[in-house]
Structures are given as C-alpha cells and as structure tokens.
Amino acid sequence: MNLAVIGTGYVGLVSGTCFAETGNHVICVDIDQEKVKRLKEGHVPIYEPLLDVLFERNIRQGRLSFTTSLKEAVDQAQIIFLALPTPPGEDGSADLKYVLGVADELGKIITNYKVIVDKSTVPVGTAEKVRDAVAKHARVPFDVVSNPEFLREGFAVDDFLKPDRVVVGTSSARAQKLMEDLYKPFVRQGNPILFMDERSAELTKYAANAFLAMKITFMNEIANFCEAVGADVDKVRIGLGTDSRIGKRFLFPGIGYGGSCFPKDVLALAHSGDQAGYKFEIINSVMKVNERQKASLVRKIKAHYGDDLRGKHFALWGLAFKPDTDDIREAPALYMIEALTKAGATITAFDPEAMDNVKKAVGAKVNFAEDEYTALMGADALIIATEWAVFRNPELARMEELMKEKTIFDGRNLYDLEEMKDQGFHYVSIGRQAVNAPIKAKA
C-alpha cells in the first residue's frame, strides 16, 4: 500500500518505519525543513532500540522517504496517518490545533478517496471534528478512522511489529477492509484486530494509559506504607504479581511516572470527564499522588542532610524518564535537579542517551560526566533516577574509591539490601527499610 504519515515525532517515525518494513511505501511529512533534510540523510532524531536498523534499511530499499510537501505525500497515499502532537493546553485538555489544522488542509488537496487515520492520542469525539474539518473543503469521498498507538518507549519497534492488539475505530466497511489488509502482516500469530466505533477506540487509548498510571501509583502508595510499617515492598510486589488477576507488570515502585504519554493523557482524560460533567475521582487522585511521589527521594535526602544542601555534591545516574529512551518529558530526574540545586546542592549527572536533551532543558544547572563512574568523583552521595541496565551491577569497590561518602539514594530499587549492608553502604530506596550502615567519610 501507499501510505502518508503526517508528523515525524516519536509515533510518526516509528509507525512510518515499521509500516515500510512490511512492504508498504511510506512518505513521512514534516514542516521542519532542517529535520526533513537530516532524515533524508539517514539521521534518526530519537533514540529507540532497533529503530535505526529498520530506518536505514527501508530508506536504502526505497520504501521510506521524507518530504515537507503535504500534497506530494497525500497525492500518492491511499491511507493518511495523522501522527501530530496533542500537547496539554493551559486547562489540561489535549490541544488539537495541529490535528485540525492538517485536517483542514487535507480537505483542500485530496482528489480521490482517502482513509484519514487519527494515530495521535486524541480525546473522545475528535474523529467527528476531523471529519468536519476535512468536509469543509473536500469534494471527494473520504473516511476518518481512529487507530490509537500502544507503544512503550524503549520497546516501540517490537510493540509495533508484534502488537498485543490493534484497535481500529470506524463505521465504514470500506475503511475497515483497508485497515484490516494493512495490519494483517502484524497479527499473523493470532492477536486480534479489534474493530469498534470511533469514540470507543479513542477512549480505549486513554483508559489503557490511565489504568497503567493508576497501577504504578497504587504500588508507590503501597511502597510508602511499607516504609511506615516495616514491610518490604519487593516481597509485597511479588505476592501481588503472582495473582493472575493482577499480573506482574507495572508493579515496580519508584519516584513517579513521567514521559510523553501518561502525564498528559491522564490529565486530558480528567479534563474530558469535567467537560462531560463526570469527575474522575481515581484519576485525579493518581495525578496528585504521582506529583507527591516525584519529591519522595528529595524528602529522604533532606531528611539525611537537612534542608540546606549548600556544600553538598551529588552524582545523579539517569535522566530519561525510563531506560532505553532519550525522552526527558516529565522525567522525575528533572524535578530532583530543580529541587536539589534550589536547596544549594551541586550535581554531576550521567545518562547513556538523554544528556543532550537535558543540557538543552537545564543549561548550566548541572555538570555532565562521560560515564557513570566519572560522575561519582567527589560525590557526597549517589542518586539513581533511571533504571538503565548499565547501573545494575556496578563496581562497588571503585564507587567507594571515588565517592566522599558511601551513600546511595536509589529511586528504582536496583540493589539488594543485604549486599549494600555487607558492603558498608548507607542505602536508601523506595518501600524498603534503609540500610543504616556506618558512613565512612574520607579525610
């Protein structure tokens, strides 16, 4: 099939590349001329495992191309995907100006039947708005479909190529057949393509993200209670996760969720509820608890050193909101940088992929190291904000040599409590009792 993907952000680039991988011809469109130039040169602007391999192969084999011309892409396409940003507005609602702006332009330039697909995460009722915007100018038949993505950053390529399910919202038999043909190669192992009405498809995406955010937040609440009563959240988590009704995933406690999806989608769902006259009590509580959780490690640091952190220097491992991505949107590490430097501390940070993005966001507020061990030099304590695999099995003797004090504040529970105790580290984590081994300050 011939496809157009409007927008080359995270969703658009992954979608376009993976569609090309199954033999389709895909033209990706973006208004940013410099970005398109770099894409044509083979530069992948985001870090996502395996994406660069598929990207380079499909460009080389002529199935994936890029343009700044909407008309060039649309003229050749049977199906047009809208993969445009829907950032939160001042009131928390999803801002549809980019989606509806492109829809308006599409109505002016389509010359034969097209299927226009909302791939962006959009509020319930957006398909009708897109349909109206296109219909203002269109003189040919078209259909609007809702086809939300369910991609995990760090696993997006695998999620796209082998989805748990594909959700398609359409009331058109013609559009349904085209979407079914497009997605058949991705569900050969029997996972379903779920056809439903457009509004139900739109809500499915919000409901899924809100539920996962709730599951994470519930576990963080349990972790906090574990600390209060002397329980071990790791043991509680395993006890919960082995219940088939609950499952093991999204039960790891930490310092709050972040990223491009959960924060804005949960907020947008709550706002949609308000607009419909329905107050989401659970969803509003999830947002409140998550904001508090982002500060949990800072509270522990201040409980140890006091509120005035002048003269204290910290190493910070991890800046991305999760491992295997360079995405720092709503990352808890950014909150900690702001709070700790405001209290007078200095920070040297390391992240395998996200440092360039943080440099643009915070400038000279922190120093950056070339590797995780260089970041430790002269640190009063290590703070862990992202669970990158490279941090999981550190050289503890080398850490002791580099740090002023053997102190770790771990927001991701990477290390075994007994090992930390045996090695003489003062180790503070989430939902587990602190290991209060003596702190040996260097002379």
Secondary structure as UniProt FT lines:
FT   STRAND          2..6
FT   HELIX           10..21
FT   TURN            22..23
FT   STRAND          25..29
FT   HELIX           33..40
FT   TURN            41..42
FT   TURN            49..50
FT   HELIX           51..60
FT   TURN            61..62
FT   STRAND          64..67
FT   HELIX           70..76
FT   STRAND          79..82
FT   TURN            90..91
FT   HELIX           97..109
FT   STRAND          114..118
FT   TURN            124..125
FT   HELIX           126..135
FT   TURN            136..137
FT   STRAND          142..146
FT   TURN            153..154
FT   HELIX           156..161
FT   STRAND          166..169
FT   HELIX           173..183
FT   HELIX           184..186
FT   TURN            188..189
FT   STRAND          193..196
FT   HELIX           198..229
FT   HELIX           233..241
FT   TURN            244..246
FT   TURN            249..250
FT   HELIX           262..275
FT   TURN            276..277
FT   HELIX           281..294
FT   HELIX           296..305
FT   TURN            310..311
FT   STRAND          313..317
FT   TURN            329..330
FT   HELIX           332..342
FT   TURN            343..344
FT   STRAND          346..350
FT   TURN            352..354
FT   HELIX           355..362
FT   HELIX           363..365
FT   STRAND          367..368
FT   TURN            372..373
FT   HELIX           374..376
FT   TURN            377..378
FT   STRAND          381..384
FT   HELIX           389..391
FT   HELIX           396..402
FT   STRAND          407..410
FT   HELIX           417..422
FT   TURN            423..424
FT   STRAND          426..428
FT   STRAND          435..436
//
